[in-house]
Amino acid sequence: MNLREAIKERRSIRKYENKEIPADLLKEILEDALWAPSGTNRQKWEIIAVRGEKKDALLEVIAETVKYLKPRLEKIFPEKMVKITLQFFKNLGGAPVVLLVYIPKNIPELHPDMSGLERHQREYDRFTTLLSASALFQNILLLAKEKGLGTCWMTAPKYVEDEINDFMGIKDQELVSITPIGYPDQNPPAPPRKGEKIRWIGFE
Ligand SMILES: Cc1cc2nc3c(=O)[nH]c(=O)nc-3n(C[C@H](O)[C@H](O)[C@H](O)COP(=O)(O)O)c2cc1C
């Protein structure tokens, strides 16, 4: 599979086979993903891979997300979609492993009357670190796809970040995103992409 295929054929997978991922394969994916670019090459990120009983208990904490998510979903999705989405949160589709990506906690205090420069100076570190961790996250998703594994980038569990961090014994770190990872047990159609997202200047 070439890079273009991995990018275009990767889908968010919400149902997984009951099959372990070989530890060496997961290690290879995560180590390769760490070649992502990062602001001034600081690599201020951490990946946590959880499986087994700890993962099952973590899923119970993550499942609490639905308390906050349900009212929001009901406003934007038809009933069937709400049901499917909430069902997914019960055990993240039965994936054998859950990955969490963290960055150091550094949430700046901002005021609406700050100048652009002041704001930038305060936000810069978190902004750059979040973007770097996002590049790492996308690497994980694409490398997993290349190896026949499925993933689903998730930020909704941020609703219960404090509970997740307490459970994981994490202090002074910010949860960026979570993904289940495992062998896909579904082949969902590609949600359509919107056009007109590129503006060409000087190409006429
Ligand atoms: C930053 C981010 C957060 C997301 N959070 C969730 C989530 O919490 N739950 C979920 O089921 N999907 C989540 N998704 C997956 C998107 O719904 C999905 O990428 C989008 O619908 C396009 O589908 P595709 O990934 O199959 O191409 C998230 C994706 C991104 C990039």
The ligand as an SDF file (V2000), in Angstrom:
LIG
                    3D

 31 33  0  0  0  0  0  0  0  0999 V2000
   -9.8360   15.5630   15.8730 C   0  0  0  0  0  0  0  0  0  0  0  0
  -10.8230   14.4500   15.5940 C   0  0  0  0  0  0  0  0  0  0  0  0
  -11.6750   14.0390   16.5870 C   0  0  0  0  0  0  0  0  0  0  0  0
  -12.5760   12.9770   16.3730 C   0  0  0  0  0  0  0  0  0  0  0  0
  -13.3360   12.5350   17.4230 N   0  0  0  0  0  0  0  0  0  0  0  0
  -14.1430   11.4650   17.2410 C   0  0  0  0  0  0  0  0  0  0  0  0
  -14.8530   10.9150   18.3460 C   0  0  0  0  0  0  0  0  0  0  0  0
  -14.7490   11.3910   19.4710 O   0  0  0  0  0  0  0  0  0  0  0  0
  -15.6480    9.8400   18.1170 N   0  0  0  0  0  0  0  0  0  0  0  0
  -15.7620    9.2580   16.8830 C   0  0  0  0  0  0  0  0  0  0  0  0
  -16.4820    8.2690   16.7410 O   0  0  0  0  0  0  0  0  0  0  0  0
  -15.0870    9.7590   15.7990 N   0  0  0  0  0  0  0  0  0  0  0  0
  -14.2800   10.8330   15.9610 C   0  0  0  0  0  0  0  0  0  0  0  0
  -13.5410   11.3200   14.8940 N   0  0  0  0  0  0  0  0  0  0  0  0
  -13.6190   10.6510   13.5780 C   0  0  0  0  0  0  0  0  0  0  0  0
  -14.3780   11.4820   12.5680 C   0  0  0  0  0  0  0  0  0  0  0  0
  -15.7630   11.3900   12.8140 O   0  0  0  0  0  0  0  0  0  0  0  0
  -14.0320   10.9570   11.1630 C   0  0  0  0  0  0  0  0  0  0  0  0
  -12.6620   11.1150   10.9290 O   0  0  0  0  0  0  0  0  0  0  0  0
  -14.7960   11.6490   10.0310 C   0  0  0  0  0  0  0  0  0  0  0  0
  -16.1720   11.4190   10.1560 O   0  0  0  0  0  0  0  0  0  0  0  0
  -14.3410   11.1650    8.6420 C   0  0  0  0  0  0  0  0  0  0  0  0
  -14.4620    9.7540    8.5270 O   0  0  0  0  0  0  0  0  0  0  0  0
  -13.1920    8.8290    8.1900 P   0  0  0  0  0  0  0  0  0  0  0  0
  -12.2100    8.9720    9.3390 O   0  0  0  0  0  0  0  0  0  0  0  0
  -13.7300    7.4260    8.1060 O   0  0  0  0  0  0  0  0  0  0  0  0
  -12.6010    9.2930    6.9080 O   0  0  0  0  0  0  0  0  0  0  0  0
  -12.6440   12.3650   15.0960 C   0  0  0  0  0  0  0  0  0  0  0  0
  -11.7720   12.8000   14.0840 C   0  0  0  0  0  0  0  0  0  0  0  0
  -10.8580   13.8130   14.3360 C   0  0  0  0  0  0  0  0  0  0  0  0
   -9.8870   14.2210   13.2560 C   0  0  0  0  0  0  0  0  0  0  0  0
  1  2  1  0
  2  3  1  0
  2 30  2  0
  3  4  2  0
  4  5  1  0
  4 28  1  0
  5  6  2  0
  6  7  1  0
  6 13  1  0
  7  8  2  0
  7  9  1  0
  9 10  1  0
 10 11  2  0
 10 12  1  0
 12 13  2  0
 13 14  1  0
 14 15  1  0
 14 28  1  0
 15 16  1  0
 16 17  1  0
 16 18  1  0
 18 19  1  0
 18 20  1  0
 20 21  1  0
 20 22  1  0
 22 23  1  0
 23 24  1  0
 24 25  2  0
 24 26  1  0
 24 27  1  0
 28 29  2  0
 29 30  1  0
 30 31  1  0
M  END
$$$$
